Amino acid sequence: MDVALFGFSEIKDKIKVPTGLNLEFNPSSRWISDFDVVIGKPTDIMDKSWGLDNVIDLIKSNGLIICFINKEGILAASRLLDSIKLMEGGNADLARDAWTQFLYKEKYFSLSYSRGKTVRPTTSAGILSNIITKIGWHDCYFKKYTNDSLVIAVDKADHAVALRVPVFNSEIIVLPMANESSNLVTIISSLLEALPKLKRFPEEEMPPPEWVTSYTFPEEGKLLTQKREIEERLRAFQARKELLYARGDRLEEAVRLALEQFGFTVEKLPKGSYADFALKLDDKEVTGVEVKGSVKQIDLEDFRQLLHYLIDCKAYKKPVKGILIGNHFCEKPPNERGGPFTEDALDAAKRHDVSLVTTVELFKALQKLDEQKITPEEVRNKILSASRLCSIVENNQKAV
């Protein structure tokens, strides 16, 4: 069973991981839908870099999300449920809007506060009963929740403090947060131990017992190796596709991987730097790169930081070129997008010898590279020689 645990870095080394359970802390190289169970604070699970669709894929595949909440995390849990319920009802556009804009309509959760310090399990807690008894406090309770939710823990005033909320083929379990790190270690370790019984499987999909792994067929090992290789390649292709829609850190990572495939050595610059990357060839710095994703055209304001970087380089007599890589109109398919850069941005790029490259163009270059219709050296030369708009594969910037 693959389990992702978000947050709780302060107790990472103290948590006991049961045999047969693959636990990853704050995974960044795998999709959230790759896991069977996701555990964490809603604010961590709702990290916008994952995207709502990946959370939906996890739940639709009978995956399980377990949220630990306190008064700071309740809004994030509500937004998560609100978005998923909207998606479940077929309103995908509104669901994505709720996800990206962090809308909270008080439709599924409503919160109040209590002085009660004891939490006891209800009959619907099931296997969670022994875990809930280890939770020694809470600072909030649900005064409103969906009719199909099961209350699994209450305080001494019988206020609901933990719920099982059914969504799609699975459920989201919301548990109160303990305030002592030692309590959290005990709770999370116990929770991991209970997961094989807690995660619900249809009878025909019951997971095999651990001892079955010692019984194999001659060709099985070879096929499993091929499967891992294929899955790794498919993840790499999916990461490339983020060039077409991502923003922020996810877009930067997709751009970094693309540039490395074109033969650049990519150095990630520290947070607060005027550029995102420094590119090197033969151990010599040749460019500074700024990456921007936008729902509109890339404008002059989007690469002011890059201009500051170039000015600093000149002051230190480091002759480097500037490259701005932009994902314009990122919420639209590439063939429906307008021009990538404003006239002001194009004019400024020409004055400062900055190469303007779209992530759509990088994506096309990767396609051509796979087809062996272009070489990494040709791609590098086109990027480095451009002043203003860079066309790597063709002049048409509006279509893939």
Residue pairs with C-beta under 8 A, 6 or more apart in sequence:
1 20
1 21
1 22
1 36
1 37
1 195
1 196
1 199
1 207
2 22
2 24
2 34
2 35
2 36
2 37
3 21
3 22
3 23
3 24
3 35
3 36
3 37
3 38
3 39
3 192
3 195
4 23
4 24
4 27
4 30
4 32
4 35
4 37
4 38
4 39
4 40
5 15
5 23
5 24
5 25
5 26
5 39
5 40
5 188
6 26
6 38
6 39
6 40
6 41
6 44
6 45
6 47
7 26
7 40
7 41
7 44
8 15
8 25
8 40
8 184
8 188
9 25
9 26
10 181
11 181
11 184
11 185
11 188
12 25
14 185
15 23
15 185
15 188
15 189
15 192
16 189
16 192
16 193
17 23
17 192
18 192
18 193
18 195
19 210
20 196
20 210
21 192
21 195
21 196
23 192
24 30
24 35
26 44
27 35
30 235
31 50
31 54
31 57
31 235
31 238
32 38
32 45
32 50
32 54
32 55
32 58
33 54
33 55
33 57
33 58
33 61
33 63
35 58
35 63
36 63
36 64
36 199
37 63
37 64
37 65
37 66
37 195
37 199
38 45
38 58
38 63
38 64
38 65
38 66
39 65
39 66
39 68
39 188
39 191
40 66
40 67
40 68
41 67
41 68
41 69
41 73
41 76
41 177
42 67
42 69
42 73
42 74
42 76
42 77
42 79
42 80
43 72
43 73
43 76
45 55
45 65
45 67
45 76
45 80
46 76
46 79
46 80
46 99
48 99
48 100
48 248
49 248
49 249
49 250
51 99
52 83
52 84
52 87
52 95
52 96
52 99
55 65
55 80
55 84
56 84
56 87
56 168
58 65
59 65
59 84
59 167
59 168
59 169
59 170
59 172
60 168
60 169
60 170
61 169
62 169
62 170
62 199
62 200
62 201
62 202
62 205
63 170
64 170
64 171
64 172
64 173
64 198
64 199
64 200
65 80
65 170
65 172
65 173
66 172
66 173
66 175
66 191
67 73
67 77
67 80
67 172
67 173
67 174
67 175
68 175
68 176
68 177
69 77
69 140
69 174
69 175
69 176
69 177
70 138
70 139
70 140
70 176
70 177
70 179
71 111
71 113
71 139
71 140
73 177
74 109
74 111
74 140
75 104
77 109
77 174
78 104
78 106
78 108
78 109
79 98
79 99
79 102
79 103
79 104
80 172
81 108
81 109
81 165
81 167
81 172
82 98
82 103
82 104
82 105
82 107
82 108
83 95
83 96
83 98
83 99
84 95
84 167
84 168
84 172
85 107
85 108
85 146
85 167
86 92
86 94
86 95
86 98
87 95
87 96
88 167
88 168
97 103
98 105
106 144
108 145
108 146
108 165
109 142
109 144
109 145
110 142
110 143
110 144
110 145
111 140
111 141
111 142
111 143
112 140
112 141
112 142
112 143
112 159
113 139
113 140
113 141
114 138
114 139
114 140
114 141
114 155
114 157
114 159
116 138
116 141
116 155
116 156
116 157
116 159
117 136
117 137
117 138
117 155
117 156
118 136
118 137
118 155
118 156
119 132
119 135
119 136
119 137
119 138
119 153
119 154
119 155
119 161
119 162
119 176
120 132
120 133
120 153
120 154
120 155
120 156
121 128
121 129
121 132
121 133
121 152
121 153
122 151
122 152
122 153
122 154
124 150
124 151
124 152
124 164
125 132
125 152
125 153
125 162
126 152
126 198
127 194
127 197
127 198
128 152
128 153
128 162
128 173
128 175
128 194
128 198
130 190
130 194
131 175
131 187
131 190
131 191
131 194
132 152
132 153
132 162
132 175
134 178
134 183
134 186
134 187
134 190
135 153
135 175
135 176
135 178
135 183
135 187
136 178
136 180
136 183
137 176
137 178
137 179
138 155
138 161
138 176
138 177
140 161
140 176
141 155
141 159
141 160
141 161
142 159
142 160
142 161
142 163
143 159
145 160
145 163
145 165
146 165
148 165
148 166
149 163
149 164
149 165
149 166
150 163
150 164
151 160
151 162
151 163
152 162
152 163
152 164
152 173
153 160
153 161
153 162
153 175
153 176
154 160
154 161
155 161
161 176
162 173
162 174
162 175
162 176
163 173
163 174
164 171
164 172
164 173
164 174
165 171
165 172
165 173
165 174
170 200
171 200
177 184
178 184
178 187
191 198
196 207
201 207
236 257
239 253
239 254
239 257
240 254
240 257
240 258
240 363
240 366
241 363
242 250
242 251
242 253
242 254
243 251
243 254
243 255
243 258
243 327
243 359
243 360
243 362
243 363
243 366
244 327
244 330
244 334
244 359
244 360
244 363
244 400
245 327
245 330
245 331
246 254
246 293
246 327
246 330
247 293
247 294
247 327
247 330
248 293
251 291
251 293
251 327
251 359
252 276
252 277
252 291
254 359
255 277
255 289
255 291
255 325
255 359
255 362
256 266
256 268
256 277
258 362
258 363
258 365
258 366
259 266
259 277
259 279
259 289
260 266
261 366
261 369
261 376
262 365
262 369
262 376
262 379
262 380
262 383
263 281
263 376
263 377
263 379
263 380
264 279
264 280
264 281
264 380
265 279
265 280
265 281
265 283
266 277
266 278
266 279
266 280
267 277
267 278
267 279
267 280
267 285
268 276
268 277
269 275
269 276
269 277
269 278
273 309
274 288
274 290
274 305
274 306
274 308
274 309
274 312
275 288
275 289
275 290
275 305
275 306
275 309
275 322
276 289
276 290
276 291
277 288
277 289
277 291
278 285
278 287
278 288
278 289
278 320
279 285
279 286
279 287
279 288
279 289
279 323
280 286
281 380
285 318
285 320
286 320
286 321
286 384
287 320
287 321
287 322
287 323
287 355
287 384
288 306
288 309
288 310
288 313
288 320
288 321
288 322
288 323
289 306
289 322
289 323
289 324
289 325
290 302
290 303
290 305
290 306
290 309
290 322
290 323
290 324
290 325
291 325
291 326
292 298
292 302
292 303
292 324
292 325
292 326
292 327
293 326
293 327
293 330
293 359
294 302
294 326
294 327
294 328
294 329
294 330
295 329
295 330
295 331
296 328
296 329
297 328
297 329
297 338
297 339
297 340
297 341
297 342
297 345
298 324
298 326
298 328
298 340
298 341
298 342
298 345
298 356
299 341
299 342
299 344
299 345
300 342
300 344
300 345
300 348
302 324
302 326
302 345
303 322
303 324
303 345
303 348
303 349
303 354
306 322
306 323
306 324
306 354
307 322
307 348
307 352
307 354
309 322
310 320
310 322
310 352
310 354
313 319
313 320
321 353
321 354
321 355
321 384
322 352
322 353
322 354
322 355
323 354
323 355
323 357
323 383
324 345
324 349
324 354
324 355
324 356
324 357
325 357
325 358
325 359
325 362
326 340
326 341
326 356
326 357
326 358
326 359
327 358
327 359
327 360
328 337
328 338
328 339
328 340
328 341
328 358
329 336
329 337
329 338
334 360
334 363
334 398
334 399
334 400
335 398
335 399
335 400
337 360
337 398
338 398
339 397
339 398
340 356
340 358
340 360
340 389
340 397
341 349
341 356
341 389
345 356
346 356
346 388
346 389
348 354
349 355
349 356
349 387
349 388
349 389
350 387
350 388
353 387
354 387
354 388
355 383
355 384
355 385
355 386
355 387
355 388
355 390
356 386
356 388
356 389
356 390
357 383
357 386
357 390
357 392
358 397
360 397
360 400
361 390
361 391
361 392
361 393
361 397
362 392
363 400
364 392
364 393
364 394
364 400
365 374
365 379
365 392
365 393
368 374
368 393
369 375
369 376
369 379
374 392
374 393
379 392
382 390
382 391
382 392
383 390
383 392
389 397
391 397
